[in-house]
């Protein structure tokens, strides 16, 4: 890989990538007072984060990275930024045509995942 570009494969193990490629997770986003909870359930692993919008919190990801994360609302978009080891991942979730569309960015790598309402 180019030294100036992040290497996604070096950040996520092979087995995790393979399972992640076929997993069809259920994502539940809820709010209670000023706390927001995002719960992701799959046959691979369940994760849950709880946070206040705009406040940094510690997050352990599904692939066991320890991050400093911040989630905020930008218009109708839920923007989630994870920082670890001088790297950054950004998830932007929004509702389009009744589906949740999540845009993921890591350096110059970009992916889109679309979730259907259950």
C-alpha positions as CSV (number, residue, x, y, z in Angstrom):
1,X,0.0,0.0,0.0
2,X,0.9,3.6,-0.5
3,X,2.6,5.0,2.7
4,X,0.5,8.2,2.4
5,X,-2.8,6.3,2.4
6,X,-4.5,4.4,5.1
7,X,-4.5,0.6,4.7
8,X,-8.0,-0.6,5.6
9,X,-6.8,-4.2,5.5
10,X,-4.2,-3.6,8.1
11,X,-6.7,-2.1,10.4
12,X,-9.3,-4.9,10.2
13,X,-8.3,-8.5,10.4
14,X,-9.0,-10.9,7.6
15,X,-11.6,-13.0,9.4
16,X,-13.4,-9.9,10.7
17,X,-13.6,-8.6,7.1
18,X,-14.9,-11.8,5.7
19,X,-17.6,-12.1,8.4
20,X,-18.5,-8.4,8.1
21,X,-19.0,-8.7,4.3
22,X,-21.8,-11.3,4.7
23,X,-23.3,-10.1,8.0
24,X,-26.8,-8.5,7.8
25,X,-27.0,-6.6,11.0
26,X,-30.0,-5.1,12.6
27,X,-29.4,-1.5,13.8
28,X,-31.7,-0.1,16.5
29,X,-31.3,3.7,17.3
30,X,-33.2,5.0,20.3
31,X,-33.2,8.0,22.5
32,X,-34.0,8.4,26.2
33,X,-33.7,12.0,27.5
34,X,-30.4,13.3,26.3
35,X,-28.8,9.8,25.8
36,X,-28.8,8.2,22.4
37,X,-28.2,4.4,22.0
38,X,-27.1,2.6,18.9
39,X,-27.4,-1.2,19.2
40,X,-26.1,-3.4,16.3
41,X,-27.2,-7.0,16.4
42,X,-25.8,-9.7,14.1
43,X,-25.0,-13.4,14.1
44,X,-21.3,-12.3,14.3
45,X,-21.4,-9.9,17.3
46,X,-23.7,-7.5,19.1
47,X,-22.5,-4.0,20.1
48,X,-24.1,-1.1,21.8
49,X,-22.9,2.5,22.3
50,X,-24.6,5.0,24.5
51,X,-23.7,8.7,24.3
52,X,-24.8,12.3,24.4
53,X,-24.8,14.2,21.1
54,X,-21.6,16.3,20.7
55,X,-19.8,14.8,23.7
56,X,-16.7,12.6,23.2
57,X,-16.9,9.0,24.6
58,X,-14.8,5.9,24.8
59,X,-15.9,3.2,22.3
60,X,-14.8,-0.4,21.7
61,X,-15.7,-1.4,18.2
62,X,-16.9,-4.8,16.9
63,X,-13.4,-5.4,15.7
64,X,-12.0,-4.5,19.2
65,X,-10.5,-1.1,18.4
66,X,-10.5,1.3,21.3
67,X,-11.6,4.7,20.0
68,X,-12.5,8.2,21.1
69,X,-15.8,8.8,19.4
70,X,-18.2,11.7,18.9
71,X,-21.7,11.6,17.4
72,X,-23.5,14.8,16.3
73,X,-26.5,15.8,14.3
74,X,-25.7,17.8,11.1
75,X,-29.1,18.7,9.7
76,X,-30.9,15.4,9.1
77,X,-27.7,13.4,9.3
78,X,-26.2,11.5,12.3
79,X,-22.4,11.9,12.0
80,X,-20.2,9.5,14.0
81,X,-16.5,10.0,14.1
82,X,-14.1,7.5,15.6
83,X,-10.4,8.4,16.3
84,X,-7.7,5.9,17.2
85,X,-3.9,5.5,16.6
86,X,-3.8,8.8,14.6
87,X,-6.5,7.4,12.3
88,X,-10.2,8.5,11.8
89,X,-13.3,6.7,10.6
90,X,-16.5,8.7,9.8
91,X,-20.0,7.2,9.5
92,X,-22.8,9.4,8.2
93,X,-26.3,7.9,8.7
94,X,-29.4,9.4,7.1
95,X,-32.9,8.3,6.1
96,X,-33.5,8.2,2.3
97,X,-36.7,6.8,0.8
98,X,-37.6,5.0,4.0
99,X,-34.2,3.3,4.3
100,X,-31.2,4.1,6.4
101,X,-28.1,4.9,4.3
102,X,-24.7,4.8,6.0
103,X,-21.7,6.4,4.3
104,X,-18.4,5.3,5.7
105,X,-15.1,7.0,5.1
106,X,-11.6,6.0,6.2
107,X,-8.9,8.2,4.6
108,X,-9.7,8.1,0.8
109,X,-11.7,4.8,1.1
110,X,-15.4,5.2,0.9
111,X,-18.2,2.7,1.3
112,X,-22.0,2.8,1.4
113,X,-24.3,0.4,3.3
114,X,-28.1,0.5,3.0
115,X,-30.4,-0.8,5.7
116,X,-34.0,-1.8,5.0
117,X,-36.6,-1.2,7.7
118,X,-37.5,-4.4,9.5
